[in-house]
Amino acid sequence: MIKTKPSRRLRSQPLATGQVWRMAEANLQVGMVGKLLVHYKLGKPQAVRVANSCSGIKTIEKFLKANKAVLV
């Protein structure tokens, strides 16, 4: 019987203030992280103005995972 090692999955880092997550067509910049909510800016990389948004931490983490975001 051959023993195989389970593949290690990279665990995503917890959200922190000032992080920039890069996706295929957009960047997400974390402004402030609270107990339940995250203030962030989501826009194209070379955008002049980007709106501030607020959403739940779990929602943002699912969004980043679904879009295969990479921490810059």
CHARMM internal coordinates of N, CA and C (Angstrom, degrees):
IC EDIT
DIST 1 N 1 CA 1.4416
DIST 1 CA 1 C 1.5302
ANGL 1 N 1 CA 1 C 109.57
DIST 1 C 2 N 1.2998
ANGL 1 CA 1 C 2 N 116.75
DIHE 1 N 1 CA 1 C 2 N 130.63
DIST 2 N 2 CA 1.4552
ANGL 1 C 2 N 2 CA 122.19
DIHE 1 CA 1 C 2 N 2 CA -178.05
DIST 2 CA 2 C 1.5175
ANGL 2 N 2 CA 2 C 109.50
DIHE 1 C 2 N 2 CA 2 C -95.44
DIST 2 C 3 N 1.3227
ANGL 2 CA 2 C 3 N 114.53
DIHE 2 N 2 CA 2 C 3 N 127.85
DIST 3 N 3 CA 1.4683
ANGL 2 C 3 N 3 CA 119.00
DIHE 2 CA 2 C 3 N 3 CA 176.69
DIST 3 CA 3 C 1.5142
ANGL 3 N 3 CA 3 C 109.03
DIHE 2 C 3 N 3 CA 3 C -89.19
DIST 3 C 4 N 1.2947
ANGL 3 CA 3 C 4 N 115.77
DIHE 3 N 3 CA 3 C 4 N 132.18
DIST 4 N 4 CA 1.4596
ANGL 3 C 4 N 4 CA 119.69
DIHE 3 CA 3 C 4 N 4 CA 177.11
DIST 4 CA 4 C 1.5175
ANGL 4 N 4 CA 4 C 108.84
DIHE 3 C 4 N 4 CA 4 C -117.00
DIST 4 C 5 N 1.2917
ANGL 4 CA 4 C 5 N 115.29
DIHE 4 N 4 CA 4 C 5 N 142.21
DIST 5 N 5 CA 1.4581
ANGL 4 C 5 N 5 CA 119.95
DIHE 4 CA 4 C 5 N 5 CA 177.48
DIST 5 CA 5 C 1.5213
ANGL 5 N 5 CA 5 C 109.20
DIHE 4 C 5 N 5 CA 5 C -80.64
DIST 5 C 6 N 1.3163
ANGL 5 CA 5 C 6 N 117.47
DIHE 5 N 5 CA 5 C 6 N 137.94
DIST 6 N 6 CA 1.4651
ANGL 5 C 6 N 6 CA 118.53
DIHE 5 CA 5 C 6 N 6 CA 175.97
DIST 6 CA 6 C 1.5228
ANGL 6 N 6 CA 6 C 109.73
DIHE 5 C 6 N 6 CA 6 C -67.11
DIST 6 C 7 N 1.3095
ANGL 6 CA 6 C 7 N 115.70
DIHE 6 N 6 CA 6 C 7 N 142.40
DIST 7 N 7 CA 1.4576
ANGL 6 C 7 N 7 CA 118.98
DIHE 6 CA 6 C 7 N 7 CA -179.48
DIST 7 CA 7 C 1.5209
ANGL 7 N 7 CA 7 C 109.94
DIHE 6 C 7 N 7 CA 7 C -70.21
DIST 7 C 8 N 1.3012
ANGL 7 CA 7 C 8 N 115.49
DIHE 7 N 7 CA 7 C 8 N 137.70
DIST 8 N 8 CA 1.4624
ANGL 7 C 8 N 8 CA 120.44
DIHE 7 CA 7 C 8 N 8 CA -179.69
DIST 8 CA 8 C 1.5113
ANGL 8 N 8 CA 8 C 108.84
DIHE 7 C 8 N 8 CA 8 C -87.06
DIST 8 C 9 N 1.3032
ANGL 8 CA 8 C 9 N 115.49
DIHE 8 N 8 CA 8 C 9 N 126.81
DIST 9 N 9 CA 1.4645
ANGL 8 C 9 N 9 CA 119.65
DIHE 8 CA 8 C 9 N 9 CA 175.76
DIST 9 CA 9 C 1.5129
ANGL 9 N 9 CA 9 C 108.20
DIHE 8 C 9 N 9 CA 9 C -95.59
DIST 9 C 10 N 1.3188
ANGL 9 CA 9 C 10 N 114.90
DIHE 9 N 9 CA 9 C 10 N 137.78
DIST 10 N 10 CA 1.4442
ANGL 9 C 10 N 10 CA 119.50
DIHE 9 CA 9 C 10 N 10 CA 177.18
DIST 10 CA 10 C 1.5173
ANGL 10 N 10 CA 10 C 109.01
DIHE 9 C 10 N 10 CA 10 C -70.62
DIST 10 C 11 N 1.2865
ANGL 10 CA 10 C 11 N 115.64
DIHE 10 N 10 CA 10 C 11 N 125.70
DIST 11 N 11 CA 1.4471
ANGL 10 C 11 N 11 CA 120.23
DIHE 10 CA 10 C 11 N 11 CA -179.71
DIST 11 CA 11 C 1.5165
ANGL 11 N 11 CA 11 C 108.64
DIHE 10 C 11 N 11 CA 11 C -85.20
DIST 11 C 12 N 1.3189
ANGL 11 CA 11 C 12 N 116.18
DIHE 11 N 11 CA 11 C 12 N 133.08
DIST 12 N 12 CA 1.4566
ANGL 11 C 12 N 12 CA 119.07
DIHE 11 CA 11 C 12 N 12 CA -179.55
DIST 12 CA 12 C 1.5189
ANGL 12 N 12 CA 12 C 109.85
DIHE 11 C 12 N 12 CA 12 C -72.06
DIST 12 C 13 N 1.3053
ANGL 12 CA 12 C 13 N 115.81
DIHE 12 N 12 CA 12 C 13 N 146.23
DIST 13 N 13 CA 1.4552
ANGL 12 C 13 N 13 CA 120.46
DIHE 12 CA 12 C 13 N 13 CA -179.23
DIST 13 CA 13 C 1.5202
ANGL 13 N 13 CA 13 C 109.90
DIHE 12 C 13 N 13 CA 13 C -75.67
DIST 13 C 14 N 1.3311
ANGL 13 CA 13 C 14 N 116.74
DIHE 13 N 13 CA 13 C 14 N 149.43
DIST 14 N 14 CA 1.4653
ANGL 13 C 14 N 14 CA 118.86
DIHE 13 CA 13 C 14 N 14 CA 177.49
DIST 14 CA 14 C 1.5255
ANGL 14 N 14 CA 14 C 110.38
DIHE 13 C 14 N 14 CA 14 C -67.15
DIST 14 C 15 N 1.3059
ANGL 14 CA 14 C 15 N 115.89
DIHE 14 N 14 CA 14 C 15 N 152.34
DIST 15 N 15 CA 1.4657
ANGL 14 C 15 N 15 CA 120.50
DIHE 14 CA 14 C 15 N 15 CA 179.59
DIST 15 CA 15 C 1.5162
ANGL 15 N 15 CA 15 C 110.17
DIHE 14 C 15 N 15 CA 15 C -66.58
DIST 15 C 16 N 1.3096
ANGL 15 CA 15 C 16 N 116.02
DIHE 15 N 15 CA 15 C 16 N 137.98
DIST 16 N 16 CA 1.4585
ANGL 15 C 16 N 16 CA 122.25
DIHE 15 CA 15 C 16 N 16 CA 178.44
DIST 16 CA 16 C 1.5222
ANGL 16 N 16 CA 16 C 108.63
DIHE 15 C 16 N 16 CA 16 C -141.31
DIST 16 C 17 N 1.3123
ANGL 16 CA 16 C 17 N 115.50
DIHE 16 N 16 CA 16 C 17 N 155.17
DIST 17 N 17 CA 1.4533
ANGL 16 C 17 N 17 CA 121.75
DIHE 16 CA 16 C 17 N 17 CA -179.66
DIST 17 CA 17 C 1.5251
ANGL 17 N 17 CA 17 C 110.71
DIHE 16 C 17 N 17 CA 17 C -60.70
DIST 17 C 18 N 1.3350
ANGL 17 CA 17 C 18 N 116.29
DIHE 17 N 17 CA 17 C 18 N 133.06
DIST 18 N 18 CA 1.4559
ANGL 17 C 18 N 18 CA 121.47
DIHE 17 CA 17 C 18 N 18 CA 175.78
DIST 18 CA 18 C 1.5111
ANGL 18 N 18 CA 18 C 114.86
DIHE 17 C 18 N 18 CA 18 C 92.59
DIST 18 C 19 N 1.3094
ANGL 18 CA 18 C 19 N 119.20
DIHE 18 N 18 CA 18 C 19 N -4.73
DIST 19 N 19 CA 1.4622
ANGL 18 C 19 N 19 CA 120.75
DIHE 18 CA 18 C 19 N 19 CA 179.74
DIST 19 CA 19 C 1.5186
ANGL 19 N 19 CA 19 C 111.01
DIHE 18 C 19 N 19 CA 19 C -70.12
DIST 19 C 20 N 1.3262
ANGL 19 CA 19 C 20 N 115.49
DIHE 19 N 19 CA 19 C 20 N 148.93
DIST 20 N 20 CA 1.4617
ANGL 19 C 20 N 20 CA 121.69
DIHE 19 CA 19 C 20 N 20 CA 174.28
DIST 20 CA 20 C 1.5223
ANGL 20 N 20 CA 20 C 106.98
DIHE 19 C 20 N 20 CA 20 C -124.26
DIST 20 C 21 N 1.3211
ANGL 20 CA 20 C 21 N 116.01
DIHE 20 N 20 CA 20 C 21 N 121.33
DIST 21 N 21 CA 1.4568
ANGL 20 C 21 N 21 CA 122.88
DIHE 20 CA 20 C 21 N 21 CA 179.21
DIST 21 CA 21 C 1.5210
ANGL 21 N 21 CA 21 C 108.43
DIHE 20 C 21 N 21 CA 21 C -106.03
DIST 21 C 22 N 1.3311
ANGL 21 CA 21 C 22 N 117.68
DIHE 21 N 21 CA 21 C 22 N 127.71
DIST 22 N 22 CA 1.4598
ANGL 21 C 22 N 22 CA 122.47
DIHE 21 CA 21 C 22 N 22 CA -178.58
DIST 22 CA 22 C 1.5225
ANGL 22 N 22 CA 22 C 109.69
DIHE 21 C 22 N 22 CA 22 C -104.07
DIST 22 C 23 N 1.3385
ANGL 22 CA 22 C 23 N 114.78
DIHE 22 N 22 CA 22 C 23 N 131.08
DIST 23 N 23 CA 1.4606
ANGL 22 C 23 N 23 CA 121.91
DIHE 22 CA 22 C 23 N 23 CA 175.70
DIST 23 CA 23 C 1.5188
ANGL 23 N 23 CA 23 C 107.98
DIHE 22 C 23 N 23 CA 23 C -120.60
DIST 23 C 24 N 1.3123
ANGL 23 CA 23 C 24 N 116.95
DIHE 23 N 23 CA 23 C 24 N -177.49
DIST 24 N 24 CA 1.4658
ANGL 23 C 24 N 24 CA 121.15
DIHE 23 CA 23 C 24 N 24 CA -176.03
DIST 24 CA 24 C 1.5228
ANGL 24 N 24 CA 24 C 112.02
DIHE 23 C 24 N 24 CA 24 C -58.91
DIST 24 C 25 N 1.3234
ANGL 24 CA 24 C 25 N 118.73
DIHE 24 N 24 CA 24 C 25 N -47.60
DIST 25 N 25 CA 1.4587
ANGL 24 C 25 N 25 CA 120.86
DIHE 24 CA 24 C 25 N 25 CA -174.49
DIST 25 CA 25 C 1.5240
ANGL 25 N 25 CA 25 C 113.82
DIHE 24 C 25 N 25 CA 25 C -121.90
DIST 25 C 26 N 1.3296
ANGL 25 CA 25 C 26 N 118.24
DIHE 25 N 25 CA 25 C 26 N 6.36
DIST 26 N 26 CA 1.4624
ANGL 25 C 26 N 26 CA 119.61
DIHE 25 CA 25 C 26 N 26 CA -177.27
DIST 26 CA 26 C 1.5248
ANGL 26 N 26 CA 26 C 110.81
DIHE 25 C 26 N 26 CA 26 C -152.92
DIST 26 C 27 N 1.3230
ANGL 26 CA 26 C 27 N 114.98
DIHE 26 N 26 CA 26 C 27 N 162.16
DIST 27 N 27 CA 1.4540
ANGL 26 C 27 N 27 CA 122.74
DIHE 26 CA 26 C 27 N 27 CA 173.01
DIST 27 CA 27 C 1.5202
ANGL 27 N 27 CA 27 C 108.60
DIHE 26 C 27 N 27 CA 27 C -119.63
DIST 27 C 28 N 1.3252
ANGL 27 CA 27 C 28 N 116.70
DIHE 27 N 27 CA 27 C 28 N 143.33
DIST 28 N 28 CA 1.4507
ANGL 27 C 28 N 28 CA 121.84
DIHE 27 CA 27 C 28 N 28 CA 176.10
DIST 28 CA 28 C 1.5240
ANGL 28 N 28 CA 28 C 107.63
DIHE 27 C 28 N 28 CA 28 C -119.20
DIST 28 C 29 N 1.3398
ANGL 28 CA 28 C 29 N 116.42
DIHE 28 N 28 CA 28 C 29 N 119.27
DIST 29 N 29 CA 1.4540
ANGL 28 C 29 N 29 CA 121.61
DIHE 28 CA 28 C 29 N 29 CA 179.72
DIST 29 CA 29 C 1.5169
ANGL 29 N 29 CA 29 C 108.20
DIHE 28 C 29 N 29 CA 29 C -108.66
DIST 29 C 30 N 1.3327
ANGL 29 CA 29 C 30 N 116.31
DIHE 29 N 29 CA 29 C 30 N 121.03
DIST 30 N 30 CA 1.4576
ANGL 29 C 30 N 30 CA 121.94
DIHE 29 CA 29 C 30 N 30 CA -179.12
DIST 30 CA 30 C 1.5147
ANGL 30 N 30 CA 30 C 108.48
DIHE 29 C 30 N 30 CA 30 C -81.01
DIST 30 C 31 N 1.3378
ANGL 30 CA 30 C 31 N 115.73
DIHE 30 N 30 CA 30 C 31 N 123.48
DIST 31 N 31 CA 1.4554
ANGL 30 C 31 N 31 CA 120.71
DIHE 30 CA 30 C 31 N 31 CA -179.83
DIST 31 CA 31 C 1.5094
ANGL 31 N 31 CA 31 C 112.59
DIHE 30 C 31 N 31 CA 31 C -90.01
DIST 31 C 32 N 1.3332
ANGL 31 CA 31 C 32 N 116.18
DIHE 31 N 31 CA 31 C 32 N -54.05
DIST 32 N 32 CA 1.4606
ANGL 31 C 32 N 32 CA 120.44
DIHE 31 CA 31 C 32 N 32 CA -177.42
DIST 32 CA 32 C 1.5216
ANGL 32 N 32 CA 32 C 108.51
DIHE 31 C 32 N 32 CA 32 C -150.56
DIST 32 C 33 N 1.3244
ANGL 32 CA 32 C 33 N 116.70
DIHE 32 N 32 CA 32 C 33 N 138.94
DIST 33 N 33 CA 1.4575
ANGL 32 C 33 N 33 CA 121.47
DIHE 32 CA 32 C 33 N 33 CA -179.56
DIST 33 CA 33 C 1.5187
ANGL 33 N 33 CA 33 C 108.19
DIHE 32 C 33 N 33 CA 33 C -116.72
DIST 33 C 34 N 1.3386
ANGL 33 CA 33 C 34 N 115.44
DIHE 33 N 33 CA 33 C 34 N 126.59
DIST 34 N 34 CA 1.4571
ANGL 33 C 34 N 34 CA 121.05
DIHE 33 CA 33 C 34 N 34 CA 177.10
DIST 34 CA 34 C 1.5194
ANGL 34 N 34 CA 34 C 110.28
DIHE 33 C 34 N 34 CA 34 C -108.36
DIST 34 C 35 N 1.3419
ANGL 34 CA 34 C 35 N 116.49
DIHE 34 N 34 CA 34 C 35 N -160.86
DIST 35 N 35 CA 1.4582
ANGL 34 C 35 N 35 CA 120.22
DIHE 34 CA 34 C 35 N 35 CA 179.09
DIST 35 CA 35 C 1.5220
ANGL 35 N 35 CA 35 C 111.49
DIHE 34 C 35 N 35 CA 35 C -68.59
DIST 35 C 36 N 1.3180
ANGL 35 CA 35 C 36 N 116.72
DIHE 35 N 35 CA 35 C 36 N -41.84
DIST 36 N 36 CA 1.4604
ANGL 35 C 36 N 36 CA 121.17
DIHE 35 CA 35 C 36 N 36 CA -175.88
DIST 36 CA 36 C 1.5217
ANGL 36 N 36 CA 36 C 114.03
DIHE 35 C 36 N 36 CA 36 C -120.43
DIST 36 C 37 N 1.3297
ANGL 36 CA 36 C 37 N 117.83
DIHE 36 N 36 CA 36 C 37 N -26.00
DIST 37 N 37 CA 1.4571
ANGL 36 C 37 N 37 CA 121.66
DIHE 36 CA 36 C 37 N 37 CA -172.32
DIST 37 CA 37 C 1.5224
ANGL 37 N 37 CA 37 C 112.48
DIHE 36 C 37 N 37 CA 37 C -116.07
DIST 37 C 38 N 1.3300
ANGL 37 CA 37 C 38 N 113.94
DIHE 37 N 37 CA 37 C 38 N 158.26
DIST 38 N 38 CA 1.4655
ANGL 37 C 38 N 38 CA 121.93
DIHE 37 CA 37 C 38 N 38 CA 176.96
DIST 38 CA 38 C 1.5198
ANGL 38 N 38 CA 38 C 108.07
DIHE 37 C 38 N 38 CA 38 C -128.69
DIST 38 C 39 N 1.3217
ANGL 38 CA 38 C 39 N 117.45
DIHE 38 N 38 CA 38 C 39 N 130.91
DIST 39 N 39 CA 1.4618
ANGL 38 C 39 N 39 CA 122.34
DIHE 38 CA 38 C 39 N 39 CA 171.54
DIST 39 CA 39 C 1.5196
ANGL 39 N 39 CA 39 C 106.11
DIHE 38 C 39 N 39 CA 39 C -96.69
DIST 39 C 40 N 1.3248
ANGL 39 CA 39 C 40 N 116.30
DIHE 39 N 39 CA 39 C 40 N 127.90
DIST 40 N 40 CA 1.4549
ANGL 39 C 40 N 40 CA 120.07
DIHE 39 CA 39 C 40 N 40 CA -174.74
DIST 40 CA 40 C 1.5181
ANGL 40 N 40 CA 40 C 110.93
DIHE 39 C 40 N 40 CA 40 C -147.58
DIST 40 C 41 N 1.3523
ANGL 40 CA 40 C 41 N 114.59
DIHE 40 N 40 CA 40 C 41 N 165.55
DIST 41 N 41 CA 1.4650
ANGL 40 C 41 N 41 CA 122.68
DIHE 40 CA 40 C 41 N 41 CA 174.38
DIST 41 CA 41 C 1.5183
ANGL 41 N 41 CA 41 C 106.88
DIHE 40 C 41 N 41 CA 41 C -120.74
DIST 41 C 42 N 1.3282
ANGL 41 CA 41 C 42 N 116.19
DIHE 41 N 41 CA 41 C 42 N 127.15
DIST 42 N 42 CA 1.4549
ANGL 41 C 42 N 42 CA 121.94
DIHE 41 CA 41 C 42 N 42 CA 179.68
DIST 42 CA 42 C 1.5168
ANGL 42 N 42 CA 42 C 108.45
DIHE 41 C 42 N 42 CA 42 C -122.48
DIST 42 C 43 N 1.3213
ANGL 42 CA 42 C 43 N 116.37
DIHE 42 N 42 CA 42 C 43 N 118.68
DIST 43 N 43 CA 1.4594
ANGL 42 C 43 N 43 CA 119.62
DIHE 42 CA 42 C 43 N 43 CA -178.82
DIST 43 CA 43 C 1.5033
ANGL 43 N 43 CA 43 C 112.23
DIHE 42 C 43 N 43 CA 43 C -163.86
DIST 43 C 44 N 1.3162
ANGL 43 CA 43 C 44 N 115.13
DIHE 43 N 43 CA 43 C 44 N 175.58
DIST 44 N 44 CA 1.4587
ANGL 43 C 44 N 44 CA 120.88
DIHE 43 CA 43 C 44 N 44 CA 178.08
DIST 44 CA 44 C 1.5235
ANGL 44 N 44 CA 44 C 109.33
DIHE 43 C 44 N 44 CA 44 C -68.50
DIST 44 C 45 N 1.3327
ANGL 44 CA 44 C 45 N 117.57
DIHE 44 N 44 CA 44 C 45 N 153.81
DIST 45 N 45 CA 1.4645
ANGL 44 C 45 N 45 CA 120.71
DIHE 44 CA 44 C 45 N 45 CA -175.30
DIST 45 CA 45 C 1.5330
ANGL 45 N 45 CA 45 C 115.30
DIHE 44 C 45 N 45 CA 45 C -55.93
DIST 45 C 46 N 1.3123
ANGL 45 CA 45 C 46 N 119.76
DIHE 45 N 45 CA 45 C 46 N -40.48
DIST 46 N 46 CA 1.4625
ANGL 45 C 46 N 46 CA 121.87
DIHE 45 CA 45 C 46 N 46 CA -176.40
DIST 46 CA 46 C 1.5255
ANGL 46 N 46 CA 46 C 112.26
DIHE 45 C 46 N 46 CA 46 C -105.23
DIST 46 C 47 N 1.3192
ANGL 46 CA 46 C 47 N 118.36
DIHE 46 N 46 CA 46 C 47 N 24.66
DIST 47 N 47 CA 1.4618
ANGL 46 C 47 N 47 CA 121.76
DIHE 46 CA 46 C 47 N 47 CA -178.61
DIST 47 CA 47 C 1.5229
ANGL 47 N 47 CA 47 C 111.00
DIHE 46 C 47 N 47 CA 47 C -69.33
DIST 47 C 48 N 1.3303
ANGL 47 CA 47 C 48 N 116.52
DIHE 47 N 47 CA 47 C 48 N 143.61
DIST 48 N 48 CA 1.4596
ANGL 47 C 48 N 48 CA 121.63
DIHE 47 CA 47 C 48 N 48 CA 179.02
DIST 48 CA 48 C 1.5232
ANGL 48 N 48 CA 48 C 110.07
DIHE 47 C 48 N 48 CA 48 C -78.47
DIST 48 C 49 N 1.3162
ANGL 48 CA 48 C 49 N 116.24
DIHE 48 N 48 CA 48 C 49 N -47.45
DIST 49 N 49 CA 1.4641
ANGL 48 C 49 N 49 CA 120.96
DIHE 48 CA 48 C 49 N 49 CA 179.33
DIST 49 CA 49 C 1.5236
ANGL 49 N 49 CA 49 C 109.41
DIHE 48 C 49 N 49 CA 49 C -123.31
DIST 49 C 50 N 1.3209
ANGL 49 CA 49 C 50 N 115.29
DIHE 49 N 49 CA 49 C 50 N 137.59
DIST 50 N 50 CA 1.4560
ANGL 49 C 50 N 50 CA 120.56
DIHE 49 CA 49 C 50 N 50 CA 178.21
DIST 50 CA 50 C 1.5187
ANGL 50 N 50 CA 50 C 108.04
DIHE 49 C 50 N 50 CA 50 C -132.17
DIST 50 C 51 N 1.3226
ANGL 50 CA 50 C 51 N 116.86
DIHE 50 N 50 CA 50 C 51 N 132.87
DIST 51 N 51 CA 1.4601
ANGL 50 C 51 N 51 CA 121.30
DIHE 50 CA 50 C 51 N 51 CA -177.93
DIST 51 CA 51 C 1.5279
ANGL 51 N 51 CA 51 C 111.09
DIHE 50 C 51 N 51 CA 51 C -75.44
DIST 51 C 52 N 1.3357
ANGL 51 CA 51 C 52 N 116.08
DIHE 51 N 51 CA 51 C 52 N 146.23
DIST 52 N 52 CA 1.4570
ANGL 51 C 52 N 52 CA 121.91
DIHE 51 CA 51 C 52 N 52 CA 173.52
DIST 52 CA 52 C 1.5185
ANGL 52 N 52 CA 52 C 108.54
DIHE 51 C 52 N 52 CA 52 C -80.80
DIST 52 C 53 N 1.3146
ANGL 52 CA 52 C 53 N 116.87
DIHE 52 N 52 CA 52 C 53 N 142.35
DIST 53 N 53 CA 1.4519
ANGL 52 C 53 N 53 CA 121.51
DIHE 52 CA 52 C 53 N 53 CA 178.20
DIST 53 CA 53 C 1.5193
ANGL 53 N 53 CA 53 C 109.23
DIHE 52 C 53 N 53 CA 53 C -134.89
DIST 53 C 54 N 1.3205
ANGL 53 CA 53 C 54 N 115.32
DIHE 53 N 53 CA 53 C 54 N 163.56
DIST 54 N 54 CA 1.4470
ANGL 53 C 54 N 54 CA 121.72
DIHE 53 CA 53 C 54 N 54 CA 179.88
DIST 54 CA 54 C 1.5255
ANGL 54 N 54 CA 54 C 108.09
DIHE 53 C 54 N 54 CA 54 C -137.93
DIST 54 C 55 N 1.3286
ANGL 54 CA 54 C 55 N 116.51
DIHE 54 N 54 CA 54 C 55 N 132.47
DIST 55 N 55 CA 1.4548
ANGL 54 C 55 N 55 CA 120.57
DIHE 54 CA 54 C 55 N 55 CA -179.07
DIST 55 CA 55 C 1.5214
ANGL 55 N 55 CA 55 C 109.07
DIHE 54 C 55 N 55 CA 55 C -154.54
DIST 55 C 56 N 1.3216
ANGL 55 CA 55 C 56 N 115.95
DIHE 55 N 55 CA 55 C 56 N 171.03
DIST 56 N 56 CA 1.4589
ANGL 55 C 56 N 56 CA 121.22
DIHE 55 CA 55 C 56 N 56 CA 179.63
DIST 56 CA 56 C 1.5143
ANGL 56 N 56 CA 56 C 112.33
DIHE 55 C 56 N 56 CA 56 C -72.62
DIST 56 C 57 N 1.3212
ANGL 56 CA 56 C 57 N 116.71
DIHE 56 N 56 CA 56 C 57 N 151.79
DIST 57 N 57 CA 1.4620
ANGL 56 C 57 N 57 CA 122.06
DIHE 56 CA 56 C 57 N 57 CA -178.44
DIST 57 CA 57 C 1.5252
ANGL 57 N 57 CA 57 C 110.84
DIHE 56 C 57 N 57 CA 57 C -61.68
DIST 57 C 58 N 1.3279
ANGL 57 CA 57 C 58 N 116.87
DIHE 57 N 57 CA 57 C 58 N -45.95
DIST 58 N 58 CA 1.4691
ANGL 57 C 58 N 58 CA 120.69
DIHE 57 CA 57 C 58 N 58 CA -178.80
DIST 58 CA 58 C 1.5274
ANGL 58 N 58 CA 58 C 111.07
DIHE 57 C 58 N 58 CA 58 C -62.07
DIST 58 C 59 N 1.3317
ANGL 58 CA 58 C 59 N 116.83
DIHE 58 N 58 CA 58 C 59 N -38.28
DIST 59 N 59 CA 1.4576
ANGL 58 C 59 N 59 CA 121.20
DIHE 58 CA 58 C 59 N 59 CA 179.51
DIST 59 CA 59 C 1.5257
ANGL 59 N 59 CA 59 C 111.03
DIHE 58 C 59 N 59 CA 59 C -63.91
DIST 59 C 60 N 1.3181
ANGL 59 CA 59 C 60 N 116.85
DIHE 59 N 59 CA 59 C 60 N -44.08
DIST 60 N 60 CA 1.4694
ANGL 59 C 60 N 60 CA 121.72
DIHE 59 CA 59 C 60 N 60 CA 179.80
DIST 60 CA 60 C 1.5258
ANGL 60 N 60 CA 60 C 110.33
DIHE 59 C 60 N 60 CA 60 C -65.06
DIST 60 C 61 N 1.3333
ANGL 60 CA 60 C 61 N 117.15
DIHE 60 N 60 CA 60 C 61 N -42.38
DIST 61 N 61 CA 1.4638
ANGL 60 C 61 N 61 CA 120.15
DIHE 60 CA 60 C 61 N 61 CA 179.69
DIST 61 CA 61 C 1.5249
ANGL 61 N 61 CA 61 C 111.21
DIHE 60 C 61 N 61 CA 61 C -62.70
DIST 61 C 62 N 1.3315
ANGL 61 CA 61 C 62 N 117.99
DIHE 61 N 61 CA 61 C 62 N -40.74
DIST 62 N 62 CA 1.4630
ANGL 61 C 62 N 62 CA 121.54
DIHE 61 CA 61 C 62 N 62 CA 177.10
DIST 62 CA 62 C 1.5317
ANGL 62 N 62 CA 62 C 110.29
DIHE 61 C 62 N 62 CA 62 C -65.02
DIST 62 C 63 N 1.3315
ANGL 62 CA 62 C 63 N 117.24
DIHE 62 N 62 CA 62 C 63 N -40.90
DIST 63 N 63 CA 1.4562
ANGL 62 C 63 N 63 CA 121.85
DIHE 62 CA 62 C 63 N 63 CA 179.35
DIST 63 CA 63 C 1.5294
ANGL 63 N 63 CA 63 C 110.88
DIHE 62 C 63 N 63 CA 63 C -62.58
DIST 63 C 64 N 1.3261
ANGL 63 CA 63 C 64 N 116.80
DIHE 63 N 63 CA 63 C 64 N -45.28
DIST 64 N 64 CA 1.4603
ANGL 63 C 64 N 64 CA 120.70
DIHE 63 CA 63 C 64 N 64 CA -179.89
DIST 64 CA 64 C 1.5271
ANGL 64 N 64 CA 64 C 111.03
DIHE 63 C 64 N 64 CA 64 C -64.31
DIST 64 C 65 N 1.3164
ANGL 64 CA 64 C 65 N 116.64
DIHE 64 N 64 CA 64 C 65 N -40.11
DIST 65 N 65 CA 1.4616
ANGL 64 C 65 N 65 CA 120.49
DIHE 64 CA 64 C 65 N 65 CA 179.63
DIST 65 CA 65 C 1.5286
ANGL 65 N 65 CA 65 C 111.06
DIHE 64 C 65 N 65 CA 65 C -67.53
DIST 65 C 66 N 1.3260
ANGL 65 CA 65 C 66 N 116.55
DIHE 65 N 65 CA 65 C 66 N -42.14
DIST 66 N 66 CA 1.4667
ANGL 65 C 66 N 66 CA 120.98
DIHE 65 CA 65 C 66 N 66 CA -179.25
DIST 66 CA 66 C 1.5264
ANGL 66 N 66 CA 66 C 111.77
DIHE 65 C 66 N 66 CA 66 C -64.72
DIST 66 C 67 N 1.3317
ANGL 66 CA 66 C 67 N 117.33
DIHE 66 N 66 CA 66 C 67 N -34.33
DIST 67 N 67 CA 1.4622
ANGL 66 C 67 N 67 CA 122.15
DIHE 66 CA 66 C 67 N 67 CA -178.14
DIST 67 CA 67 C 1.5207
ANGL 67 N 67 CA 67 C 113.10
DIHE 66 C 67 N 67 CA 67 C -95.59
DIST 67 C 68 N 1.3211
ANGL 67 CA 67 C 68 N 117.36
DIHE 67 N 67 CA 67 C 68 N 8.10
DIST 68 N 68 CA 1.4749
ANGL 67 C 68 N 68 CA 123.25
DIHE 67 CA 67 C 68 N 68 CA 176.99
DIST 68 CA 68 C 1.5292
ANGL 68 N 68 CA 68 C 111.21
DIHE 67 C 68 N 68 CA 68 C 53.72
DIST 68 C 69 N 1.3117
ANGL 68 CA 68 C 69 N 115.44
DIHE 68 N 68 CA 68 C 69 N 51.30
DIST 69 N 69 CA 1.4680
ANGL 68 C 69 N 69 CA 120.83
DIHE 68 CA 68 C 69 N 69 CA -179.21
DIST 69 CA 69 C 1.5162
ANGL 69 N 69 CA 69 C 111.03
DIHE 68 C 69 N 69 CA 69 C -73.41
DIST 69 C 70 N 1.3330
ANGL 69 CA 69 C 70 N 115.05
DIHE 69 N 69 CA 69 C 70 N 148.56
DIST 70 N 70 CA 1.4615
ANGL 69 C 70 N 70 CA 122.53
DIHE 69 CA 69 C 70 N 70 CA 179.49
DIST 70 CA 70 C 1.5193
ANGL 70 N 70 CA 70 C 108.31
DIHE 69 C 70 N 70 CA 70 C -120.92
DIST 70 C 71 N 1.3167
ANGL 70 CA 70 C 71 N 116.39
DIHE 70 N 70 CA 70 C 71 N 132.70
DIST 71 N 71 CA 1.4555
ANGL 70 C 71 N 71 CA 120.69
DIHE 70 CA 70 C 71 N 71 CA 178.30
DIST 71 CA 71 C 1.5256
ANGL 71 N 71 CA 71 C 109.30
DIHE 70 C 71 N 71 CA 71 C -74.28
DIST 71 C 72 N 1.3281
ANGL 71 CA 71 C 72 N 116.17
DIHE 71 N 71 CA 71 C 72 N 128.98
DIST 72 N 72 CA 1.4697
ANGL 71 C 72 N 72 CA 120.72
DIHE 71 CA 71 C 72 N 72 CA -178.22
DIST 72 CA 72 C 1.5050
ANGL 72 N 72 CA 72 C 109.92
DIHE 71 C 72 N 72 CA 72 C -91.51
END
COOR INIT
IC SEED 1 N 1 CA 1 C
IC BUILD
